[in-house]
Amino acid sequence: MSKKRKITIAATGLNNTDNPGPGIPFIRGVLDSDFFDAKIIGLAYENLEPGIYMHDLIKKSYHIPYPTAGSDVLIKRLEYINSIEDIDVLIPNFDAELYTFMKSSNKLEEMGIKTFLPTIEQYEERHKSNLPKFGEKYGVKVPASKAVYFERELITVEKEIKYPFYVKGKFYEAELAYNREQAITFLRKISAKWGFPIIIQQYVSGTEVNVVALGDGKGNTVGAVPMRKLYITDKGKAWAGITLADDNLLKLTKRLIKKTKWRGGMELEIIRSKNNEYFLVEINPRLPAWVYLSVGAGQNLPEALVKLALGIEVEPFTEYEVGKIFIRYSFDLITNIEEFEKLSLYAEL
């Protein structure tokens, strides 16, 4: 067997809680690689992101500023981290941070740090508030939806979109409202956290199915694995899921990647109606928190993403194992107060 290629990878999304980020499953996929011998650097926003203290996965962690601090502050921090770690590839794993990293991709390239992200145009056109136009442009069914910027707009929206409908944040969170009182409550709660616009989306009865996929930026699908949730938390997150045999779902995914020339990881959230129609309800512009299921099913998409970032040719995956199940579990991670103090004082551990 040939010698593995040594590489240093930085990743965000270390909050492996009941609302997990994709960072830890992405890292697990890379560490399972037969091609790379990876040293993992964690980039964290909060002191209690569990991934910081998973020393068997992450060699060293650093605090980075929130996206709201601006790209200049982020780049300055990354310059410092890179001067110590000599990072080869950086993989952001949160929707809310992607725009800042996309905007900074040329500066990161100058620092010798590779990324493989959607273009700003791709990121914007698949946004929840733009999804109806996206569906029209690419020939995909999308539930009726409307972006609202003020609470009073709900009265107008009710005339176009009937209850029940989803009240969605621009980055995260969705609540199903059955009447105006619930809609206002959810709108206030979500907008207080994520700001406006809030997206109102028609509820479609059916089965939710999801696809994790990877596009090479030229219209080719490197890999795609469909999944159905078996257990859902009160936050609407999959706590267990199973890979599916669904050719129509895969055809839809490949068609979208071909037409959009999607670059990087993505998750499609789709409702399969009782009439076997497919409604696209969301596109997340990065690998999802359940991406390790793709690794278990035979498609190591995290490894493939890193290869694409480095310009290494990747053979598209042609199959995956149907009936593979993932089940999340809670684990008590024990650490010392000294580690927490070091992180708080020096912003690195």
C-alpha positions as CSV (number, residue, x, y, z in Angstrom):
1,M,0.0,0.0,0.0
2,S,1.3,3.5,-0.9
3,K,2.3,5.9,1.8
4,K,-0.5,8.3,2.9
5,R,-0.1,12.0,2.0
6,K,0.5,14.2,5.1
7,I,-1.9,17.1,5.3
8,T,-3.1,19.8,7.8
9,I,-6.8,20.5,7.7
10,A,-8.7,23.2,9.6
11,A,-12.4,22.8,10.2
12,T,-15.2,24.6,11.9
13,G,-18.5,23.2,13.2
14,L,-17.3,21.6,16.4
15,N,-20.5,21.9,18.4
16,N,-21.4,18.2,18.6
17,T,-24.5,18.8,20.7
18,D,-28.2,18.0,20.3
19,N,-28.1,20.5,17.4
20,P,-24.8,19.2,16.0
21,G,-22.5,20.9,13.5
22,P,-21.0,19.0,10.6
23,G,-17.4,19.5,11.8
24,I,-16.9,16.3,13.8
25,P,-18.5,13.9,11.3
26,F,-16.5,15.6,8.5
27,I,-13.3,15.1,10.6
28,R,-14.1,11.5,11.2
29,G,-14.6,10.9,7.5
30,V,-11.2,12.5,6.7
31,L,-9.4,10.5,9.5
32,D,-10.9,7.3,7.9
33,S,-9.2,8.1,4.6
34,D,-6.8,5.7,3.0
35,F,-5.3,8.6,1.0
36,F,-4.6,11.2,3.7
37,D,-2.7,11.2,6.9
38,A,-4.5,14.2,8.3
39,K,-3.6,16.5,11.2
40,I,-6.8,18.3,12.2
41,I,-7.0,21.9,13.5
42,G,-10.2,22.9,15.1
43,L,-11.7,26.4,14.6
44,A,-14.2,27.2,17.3
45,Y,-16.5,30.1,18.2
46,E,-17.4,29.0,21.8
47,N,-15.4,27.6,24.7
48,L,-17.7,24.7,25.2
49,E,-17.9,23.3,21.7
50,P,-17.2,19.6,22.5
51,G,-14.9,19.0,19.5
52,I,-12.3,21.2,21.1
53,Y,-11.8,18.6,23.8
54,M,-11.8,15.5,21.5
55,H,-8.1,15.2,21.4
56,D,-8.2,11.9,19.6
57,L,-9.7,13.7,16.7
58,I,-8.4,17.3,16.9
59,K,-4.7,18.0,17.6
60,K,-5.2,21.7,18.5
61,S,-8.1,24.2,18.6
62,Y,-8.2,28.0,18.1
63,H,-10.8,30.6,18.8
64,I,-11.9,32.5,15.7
65,P,-14.1,35.6,15.6
66,Y,-17.8,35.4,14.7
67,P,-18.7,36.2,11.1
68,T,-20.3,39.5,12.2
69,A,-16.8,40.8,13.1
70,G,-16.1,41.0,9.4
71,S,-13.7,39.3,7.0
72,D,-10.6,41.5,7.8
73,V,-10.7,40.4,11.5
74,L,-11.1,36.8,10.4
75,I,-8.2,36.9,8.0
76,K,-5.9,38.5,10.6
77,R,-6.7,35.7,13.0
78,L,-6.3,33.0,10.4
79,E,-2.9,34.5,9.4
80,Y,-1.7,34.0,12.9
81,I,-3.1,30.4,13.1
82,N,-1.6,29.6,9.7
83,S,1.8,30.9,10.7
84,I,1.9,28.2,13.4
85,E,0.1,25.4,11.7
86,D,0.8,25.8,8.0
87,I,-2.8,24.8,7.0
88,D,-3.3,23.1,3.6
89,V,-7.1,23.0,3.5
90,L,-9.9,24.9,5.4
91,I,-13.4,23.5,5.5
92,P,-16.1,25.8,6.9
93,N,-19.2,23.9,8.1
94,F,-21.8,26.5,9.1
95,D,-24.3,28.3,6.8
96,A,-23.9,31.6,8.7
97,E,-20.1,31.7,8.2
98,L,-19.9,30.6,4.6
99,Y,-20.4,34.1,3.0
100,T,-17.4,35.5,5.0
101,F,-15.2,32.5,3.9
102,M,-16.3,32.7,0.3
103,K,-15.6,36.4,0.2
104,S,-12.1,35.7,1.7
105,S,-11.2,32.7,-0.5
106,N,-8.7,34.7,-2.6
107,K,-6.9,35.9,0.5
108,L,-6.8,32.4,1.9
109,E,-5.4,31.2,-1.4
110,E,-2.6,33.8,-1.1
111,M,-1.8,32.3,2.4
112,G,-1.5,28.9,0.8
113,I,-4.9,27.7,2.3
114,K,-7.2,25.9,-0.1
115,T,-11.0,25.8,0.1
116,F,-13.7,24.3,-2.1
117,L,-16.8,26.4,-1.6
118,P,-19.9,27.4,-3.7
119,T,-19.6,30.6,-5.6
120,I,-21.4,33.6,-4.1
121,E,-23.9,33.4,-6.9
122,Q,-24.7,29.8,-6.1
123,Y,-25.0,30.6,-2.4
124,E,-27.4,33.4,-3.0
125,E,-29.7,31.9,-5.6
126,R,-30.4,28.8,-3.4
127,H,-31.2,31.0,-0.4
128,K,-34.5,30.2,1.3
129,S,-35.9,33.6,0.3
130,N,-35.0,32.9,-3.3
131,L,-36.0,29.3,-3.5
132,P,-39.2,29.8,-5.6
133,K,-37.2,31.6,-8.3
134,F,-34.5,28.8,-8.0
135,G,-37.2,26.1,-8.6
136,E,-38.6,28.0,-11.6
137,K,-35.2,28.5,-13.1
138,Y,-34.1,24.9,-12.7
139,G,-37.4,23.1,-13.2
140,V,-37.9,21.8,-9.6
141,K,-41.1,21.9,-7.6
142,V,-40.9,24.2,-4.6
143,P,-43.7,24.8,-2.0
144,A,-45.1,28.3,-2.1
145,S,-43.0,30.6,0.0
146,K,-42.6,34.3,0.8
147,A,-40.0,36.3,2.6
148,V,-41.3,38.7,5.2
149,Y,-39.3,41.6,6.7
150,F,-41.9,42.9,9.2
151,E,-44.4,41.2,11.5
152,R,-47.4,43.1,9.9
153,E,-46.6,41.4,6.6
154,L,-48.0,38.1,8.0
155,I,-51.6,39.4,7.3
156,T,-50.8,39.7,3.6
157,V,-49.0,36.4,3.5
158,E,-52.0,34.6,5.0
159,K,-54.0,35.4,1.9
160,E,-51.4,33.7,-0.3
161,I,-50.2,30.8,1.8
162,K,-52.7,28.9,3.9
163,Y,-52.2,27.4,7.3
164,P,-50.4,25.3,8.3
165,F,-47.1,26.8,7.1
166,Y,-43.5,26.8,8.2
167,V,-41.9,29.9,9.8
168,K,-38.2,29.6,8.9
169,G,-35.1,31.6,9.9
170,K,-32.8,32.8,7.1
171,F,-30.0,30.5,8.4
172,Y,-31.5,28.0,10.9
173,E,-34.7,26.9,12.6
174,A,-38.2,26.2,11.4
175,E,-41.5,25.9,13.2
176,L,-44.8,24.7,11.9
177,A,-47.6,27.2,12.6
178,Y,-51.3,26.3,12.5
179,N,-52.7,29.8,13.2
180,R,-51.7,33.4,13.3
181,E,-51.0,33.4,17.1
182,Q,-48.4,30.6,16.6
183,A,-47.0,32.2,13.5
184,I,-46.4,35.5,15.3
185,T,-44.8,33.7,18.3
186,F,-42.5,31.7,16.0
187,L,-41.6,34.8,13.9
188,R,-40.6,36.8,17.0
189,K,-38.6,34.0,18.4
190,I,-36.7,33.2,15.3
191,S,-36.1,36.8,14.1
192,A,-34.8,37.7,17.6
193,K,-32.1,35.0,17.0
194,W,-31.3,35.2,13.3
195,G,-32.9,38.5,12.1
196,F,-35.0,39.1,9.1
197,P,-36.1,38.1,6.5
198,I,-38.3,35.3,7.9
199,I,-39.4,32.8,5.3
200,I,-43.0,31.6,5.3
201,Q,-43.3,28.3,3.4
202,Q,-46.3,26.2,2.6
203,Y,-46.5,22.9,4.4
204,V,-46.6,19.9,2.1
205,S,-47.8,16.5,3.4
206,G,-45.5,13.6,2.7
207,T,-42.2,12.0,3.7
208,E,-39.1,14.0,4.3
209,V,-36.1,12.7,2.5
210,N,-32.6,14.2,2.4
211,V,-29.6,13.9,0.1
212,V,-26.0,14.6,0.9
213,A,-24.1,15.4,-2.3
214,L,-20.8,16.7,-3.7
215,G,-20.4,18.7,-6.9
216,D,-17.1,19.3,-8.7
217,G,-18.0,22.8,-9.9
218,K,-18.2,21.6,-13.5
219,G,-21.6,20.0,-13.4
220,N,-20.5,16.6,-12.3
221,T,-21.8,14.8,-9.2
222,V,-18.9,13.3,-7.3
223,G,-21.2,11.5,-4.9
224,A,-24.7,11.5,-3.6
225,V,-26.4,9.4,-0.8
226,P,-30.1,9.7,0.0
227,M,-31.5,9.2,3.5
228,R,-34.7,9.1,5.4
229,K,-34.9,10.2,9.0
230,L,-35.9,7.5,11.5
231,Y,-35.8,9.6,14.6
232,I,-36.2,13.4,14.9
233,T,-35.3,15.6,17.9
234,D,-37.5,18.4,19.1
235,K,-35.2,20.7,17.1
236,G,-36.1,18.8,13.9
237,K,-32.7,17.2,13.7
238,A,-32.1,13.7,12.5
239,W,-31.0,11.5,15.4
240,A,-31.2,8.4,13.3
241,G,-31.5,7.7,9.6
242,I,-31.3,5.1,6.9
243,T,-29.9,5.2,3.4
244,L,-32.5,4.7,0.7
245,A,-32.8,3.3,-2.8
246,D,-34.5,6.1,-4.7
247,D,-33.4,6.6,-8.3
248,N,-35.8,9.5,-8.8
249,L,-34.2,11.4,-5.9
250,L,-30.7,10.7,-7.3
251,K,-31.8,11.9,-10.8
252,L,-33.2,15.1,-9.3
253,T,-29.9,15.7,-7.4
254,K,-27.7,15.1,-10.4
255,R,-29.8,17.2,-12.6
256,L,-29.6,20.1,-10.1
257,I,-25.8,19.8,-9.8
258,K,-25.4,19.6,-13.6
259,K,-27.6,22.7,-14.2
260,T,-26.1,24.8,-11.4
261,K,-22.5,23.5,-11.7
262,W,-22.6,23.3,-7.9
263,R,-19.2,23.6,-6.3
264,G,-18.7,21.8,-3.0
265,G,-20.9,19.9,-0.5
266,M,-24.7,20.3,-0.3
267,E,-27.7,18.8,1.4
268,L,-31.1,18.7,-0.3
269,E,-34.2,18.6,1.9
270,I,-37.1,17.2,0.0
271,I,-40.7,16.2,0.7
272,R,-41.9,13.2,-1.3
273,S,-45.7,13.6,-1.5
274,K,-48.3,10.8,-1.4
275,N,-48.6,11.2,-5.2
276,N,-44.8,10.6,-5.4
277,E,-44.0,14.2,-6.3
278,Y,-40.8,15.7,-5.1
279,F,-40.8,19.2,-3.5
280,L,-37.5,20.9,-2.7
281,V,-37.9,22.7,0.6
282,E,-34.3,23.7,1.3
283,I,-30.7,23.5,0.0
284,N,-28.0,23.7,2.7
285,P,-24.8,24.8,1.0
286,R,-22.4,22.5,2.8
287,L,-22.1,18.9,4.0
288,P,-24.7,18.1,6.7
289,A,-24.2,16.8,10.2
290,W,-25.2,13.3,9.1
291,V,-22.4,13.2,6.4
292,Y,-20.7,10.3,8.2
293,L,-23.5,8.1,7.0
294,S,-22.2,8.5,3.5
295,V,-18.8,7.2,4.7
296,G,-20.4,4.2,6.3
297,A,-22.4,3.6,3.1
298,G,-19.3,3.5,0.9
299,Q,-18.9,7.2,-0.2
300,N,-16.3,9.1,1.7
301,L,-17.5,12.5,0.7
302,P,-15.3,14.4,3.3
303,E,-12.2,12.8,1.8
304,A,-13.4,13.6,-1.8
305,L,-14.1,17.3,-0.8
306,V,-10.5,17.7,0.5
307,K,-9.2,16.2,-2.7
308,L,-11.2,18.6,-4.8
309,A,-9.8,21.5,-2.7
310,L,-6.3,20.4,-3.5
311,G,-7.0,19.9,-7.2
312,I,-6.6,16.1,-7.0
313,E,-8.7,14.2,-9.6
314,V,-11.6,12.4,-8.0
315,E,-13.4,9.4,-9.5
316,P,-17.2,9.8,-9.0
317,F,-18.8,7.3,-6.7
318,T,-21.2,5.1,-8.6
319,E,-22.8,3.1,-5.8
320,Y,-23.6,3.1,-2.0
321,E,-25.0,0.6,0.4
322,V,-28.7,0.8,0.9
323,G,-30.1,0.1,4.4
324,K,-27.2,1.5,6.3
325,I,-28.4,3.2,9.5
326,F,-26.8,5.9,11.6
327,I,-27.8,6.5,15.3
328,R,-26.4,9.4,17.3
329,Y,-25.7,9.0,21.0
330,S,-24.7,11.2,23.9
331,F,-21.3,10.8,25.5
332,D,-19.9,12.4,28.6
333,L,-16.6,13.9,27.7
334,I,-14.4,14.5,30.7
335,T,-11.8,17.3,30.7
336,N,-10.0,19.5,33.2
337,I,-10.7,23.1,34.2
338,E,-7.1,23.9,33.2
339,E,-8.0,23.2,29.5
340,F,-11.0,25.5,29.7
341,E,-9.0,28.2,31.4
342,K,-6.2,28.0,28.7
343,L,-8.7,28.3,25.9
344,S,-10.4,31.3,27.7
345,L,-7.0,33.1,28.4
346,Y,-5.0,32.3,25.2
347,A,-7.8,31.5,22.7
348,E,-6.1,28.2,21.8
349,L,-5.7,24.8,23.2
